[in-house]
Structure formats: C-alpha cells, structure tokens
Amino acid sequence: MKILALYCSKGGVGKTTASVNLAYAAAQQGYATLLCDLDPQGASSYYFRIRPKKKFNSDKLLGGKLDKFIRGTDFDDLDLLPAHFSHRNLDLQLDRDNKSATHLRDILMTQKKDYDLALLDCPPNLTLLSENVIASADMVISPVIPTTLSILSFEQLLKLFHKTGADKKKAHAFFSMVERRKSLHNSVISKYRKYRLFMKSMIPYMAEVEKMGITRKPVGAALKRSTAAIAYDRLWKEIESRGQLR
C-alpha cells in the first residue's frame, strides 16, 4: 500500500477538493483507495456526506483501531476514514504519547491487505503532525496557487523536509486555482514550473469545483466530462506515473 499526503501549510489552496477528486480518480482506475480525513474541519467527510461514528476520536485513530471506523462511500473502491473535531489535538497527542516519527505509517499499514492507496487530507499547519505525515508518506503532494504567499508556504514545506531529514524526492507540487487571465499567475508559473518538483498538470480555478459544496460529490461523479474532471484525471495520471504506483 502506498501512502499519499495532500499537504500545504496555507489554507484555501484547494487541498481538500484535490484530495477528494484524486481519491475518486484513483478509485475509478481500480485502486482500492482509503481517503483519510485528518483535518478537524472535516471538509472531505462533508463532501461524502459521512459523519464519524460516536466512539471515534483522535485517541482511537492514534491507537490504530481503524477497522470499525472506516466507512464506505457511494463509489466503488473508495472508502473514507472520517475526521473528528478532536483531531485538532493530534500533534499534542503525538508529543504526549512519545509516538515514533512514522506512527501514522504504522497505523495505516495495518490496512494494507484491503487497500492499494491511503490518501491523507492533512490540516493546514506546521506541527509535529506535519512532521509525522512527511516521514510516513511515500509522496507528499502540495497544491500551490501561483502567488508569492503560496510559493512561500511551499518553500516552508521544503524547509521542514530539510529539518526532519526526509527525502526531498518525496516532495511534489502542482499549481492550483490557476487563473490564466492574471499576469501574476502566468509569471509565477513560468518561473517555477521548470523545476522537477512541479508537475506539468495544473488545476484551473473553476465554478465546477466550487459547486462541489452543493452537489457533495467529486466533480467526476457529478460532471464526468467536465473540464474540472479532466484536469483532476490528468493530475492523477501524472501522480501515478511519478509514484510508480502500477
């Protein structure tokens, strides 16, 4: 089982919509996929109309008792481990319990017989949880809006890789919420997309993605041949190739 983390220390960059749509795209390609909503805001869980069971919380998550709390979605090969509000304290609990740097990996790999992929929708912060995610994931994929502040957030992620000694080859980025009519977006893309860290696939800023809050479905399920669905499918195929998942 491969572990893919969607991570960015900056909020509002399209991380959760990417998590949901990439998990759906992977499942459509036949990967048995577990989407893990680690963000206490629970946006991924909301999109799939799933609430956590009453006895689920961060203690149960870190204790590795996942089986009874994983929920099926409406889509084949795609299950969800929903978020819980107590996840806001995950970094404190990792420190309190003196968990290993790869504790998340140890937990998730208990599901390797049932899933090909675990995709993590991570909260936007720089904490001990972030370090555990970086150490545990096979790929860390960061959405980057082509603006100065978003680039700065990605540079902070790379500094965290350096601080923890994680392999920078695991770090990948793609441009998100791209508006080609904006000269700043074009300038930033032109400057940075030549670096190997950045994937060629980009996600445009689209109303179709915003409407997920209404349809509460991945864009590919609501509008199969839409521009947004095609963009996420292309991004997934590039991730699949980079991660050598087949």
C-alpha positions in Angstrom: 0.0 0.0 0.0 1.2 3.5 -0.9 0.6 6.5 1.3 0.0 9.8 -0.5 -0.4 13.0 1.6 -2.1 16.2 0.3 -0.4 18.8 2.4 0.0 22.6 2.5 0.6 24.8 5.5 -1.5 27.5 3.8 -5.3 27.2 3.8 -7.6 27.9 0.9 -5.4 26.4 -1.8 -7.7 23.6 -3.0 -6.1 20.9 -0.9 -9.4 19.2 0.2 -11.0 19.4 -3.3 -7.8 17.8 -4.7 -7.9 15.1 -2.0 -11.5 14.2 -2.8 -11.1 14.3 -6.6 -7.8 12.5 -6.7 -9.1 9.7 -4.4 -12.1 9.4 -6.7 -9.9 9.3 -9.8 -7.7 6.6 -8.3 -10.7 4.5 -7.3 -12.1 4.9 -10.9 -8.8 3.5 -12.1 -9.3 0.4 -10.0 -7.2 1.3 -6.9 -8.7 0.2 -3.6 -8.5 3.7 -2.0 -8.8 4.8 1.6 -9.2 8.6 2.0 -8.2 9.7 5.5 -9.6 13.0 6.6 -7.1 14.3 9.2 -8.4 17.8 9.1 -10.6 18.6 12.1 -12.7 20.8 9.9 -13.9 17.6 8.2 -14.4 19.0 4.7 -13.6 15.8 2.9 -16.1 14.0 5.1 -18.7 16.6 4.4 -18.3 16.1 0.6 -19.1 12.4 1.0 -22.0 13.0 3.4 -20.2 11.0 6.1 -20.0 11.6 9.8 -17.7 9.8 12.2 -19.2 7.1 14.5 -19.8 8.4 18.0 -17.0 6.5 19.6 -14.4 7.6 17.1 -11.8 10.2 18.1 -8.1 11.0 17.8 -7.3 8.5 20.6 -8.9 5.7 18.6 -7.0 6.9 15.5 -3.6 7.0 17.1 -4.4 3.7 18.9 -4.6 2.1 15.5 -8.1 0.9 15.8 -9.4 1.8 12.4 -11.4 -1.1 11.0 -14.7 -0.4 12.8 -14.5 3.4 12.0 -13.8 3.2 8.2 -16.9 4.0 6.2 -17.9 3.1 2.7 -18.7 5.9 0.2 -21.2 5.8 -2.6 -18.4 4.9 -5.0 -16.7 1.5 -5.7 -13.2 1.1 -4.4 -13.4 4.3 -2.3 -13.7 4.3 1.5 -13.3 7.1 4.0 -11.9 7.4 7.5 -13.8 10.5 8.6 -12.5 13.4 10.5 -13.3 14.2 14.1 -13.1 17.5 15.9 -10.6 16.0 18.4 -8.1 15.8 15.5 -7.2 19.4 16.3 -5.1 18.0 19.1 -3.3 15.2 17.1 0.1 16.9 17.3 -0.2 17.4 21.1 -1.1 13.7 21.5 1.8 12.6 19.3 4.1 14.5 21.6 2.4 13.5 24.8 2.5 9.8 24.0 6.0 10.0 22.6 4.9 8.4 19.3 7.5 7.5 16.7 8.2 9.8 13.7 6.4 7.3 11.5 3.5 6.4 13.8 0.9 7.3 11.1 2.5 5.0 8.7 2.5 2.2 11.2 -1.2 2.7 11.8 -2.2 2.9 8.1 -0.2 -0.1 7.1 -2.5 -2.2 9.2 -4.9 -1.7 6.3 -2.5 -2.8 3.5 -4.4 -6.0 2.9 -7.5 -4.1 2.0 -6.2 -1.0 0.2 -3.8 -0.1 -2.6 -3.7 3.5 -1.5 -4.2 5.6 1.5 -4.6 9.3 0.6 -4.3 11.8 3.5 -6.2 15.1 3.5 -4.0 16.9 6.0 -4.7 20.1 8.1 -3.0 23.3 7.0 -0.4 23.9 9.7 3.3 23.3 10.6 3.3 21.0 13.6 4.5 17.7 14.9 1.7 16.1 12.9 3.1 17.6 9.8 6.5 16.1 10.5 4.9 12.7 11.1 3.0 13.0 7.8 6.2 13.8 5.9 8.0 10.9 7.5 5.2 8.5 6.9 4.1 9.3 3.3 5.5 7.8 0.2 4.6 11.1 -1.7 3.8 14.5 -0.2 1.8 16.5 -2.8 1.3 20.2 -2.3 -1.3 22.4 -4.1 0.3 25.8 -4.8 -1.7 28.8 -6.0 0.6 30.8 -8.4 1.1 33.7 -6.0 4.0 34.8 -3.8 2.5 33.7 -0.5 1.6 30.3 -1.7 5.1 29.8 -3.1 6.4 30.9 0.3 4.3 28.2 2.0 5.8 25.5 -0.3 9.3 26.7 0.5 8.4 26.3 4.2 7.4 22.7 3.4 10.8 22.1 1.8 12.5 23.6 4.9 10.5 21.1 7.0 11.8 18.3 4.8 15.3 19.5 5.5 14.7 19.9 9.2 13.4 16.3 9.6 15.9 14.8 7.2 13.1 13.5 5.0 13.9 12.5 1.4 13.1 15.6 -0.8 12.3 13.2 -3.7 9.0 12.6 -1.9 8.0 16.2 -2.3 5.8 17.2 -5.3 3.7 20.2 -6.1 1.1 21.3 -8.7 -0.4 24.7 -9.5 -3.9 25.0 -8.2 -6.7 27.5 -8.7 -4.9 28.9 -11.7 -6.4 31.9 -13.5 -4.5 32.5 -16.7 -6.0 36.0 -17.1 -3.9 37.1 -14.2 -0.4 38.2 -15.2 1.0 37.3 -11.7 -0.2 33.7 -12.1 1.4 33.4 -15.5 4.6 34.9 -14.2 4.9 32.6 -11.3 4.0 29.5 -13.4 6.7 30.5 -16.0 9.3 30.9 -13.2 8.7 27.7 -11.2 7.2 25.0 -13.5 10.6 24.3 -14.9 11.6 22.7 -11.6 11.1 19.0 -11.3 9.2 19.4 -8.1 6.3 20.9 -10.0 4.1 18.7 -12.0 3.0 19.7 -15.5 -0.7 19.2 -14.7 -2.5 22.2 -13.3 -5.9 22.7 -11.8 -7.7 25.9 -13.1 -10.0 28.0 -11.0 -13.4 26.7 -12.0 -17.0 27.1 -10.8 -17.4 23.4 -11.3 -15.1 22.8 -8.3 -16.9 25.4 -6.2 -20.2 23.6 -6.8 -18.9 20.5 -5.0 -20.2 22.2 -1.9 -23.7 21.9 -3.4 -23.5 18.5 -5.2 -21.4 17.0 -2.4 -19.8 14.7 -5.0 -16.4 14.6 -6.7 -16.6 16.6 -10.0 -16.1 13.4 -12.0 -19.2 11.9 -10.4 -21.3 15.0 -10.9 -19.9 16.1 -14.3 -17.9 13.3 -15.8 -16.6 15.1 -18.9 -16.3 18.5 -17.4 -13.1 20.5 -17.7 -12.5 20.1 -13.9 -12.9 16.3 -14.0 -10.5 16.0 -16.9 -8.0 18.2 -15.1 -8.0 16.0 -12.0 -7.8 12.9 -14.1 -4.7 14.2 -15.8 -3.2 15.2 -12.5 -3.9 11.7 -11.1 -2.2 10.1 -14.0 0.9 12.2 -13.5 1.0 11.3 -9.8 0.5 7.7 -10.7 3.5 7.9 -13.1 5.7 9.8 -10.7 4.9 7.4 -7.8 5.3 4.3 -10.0 2.1 3.1 -8.5 1.4 0.5 -11.1 
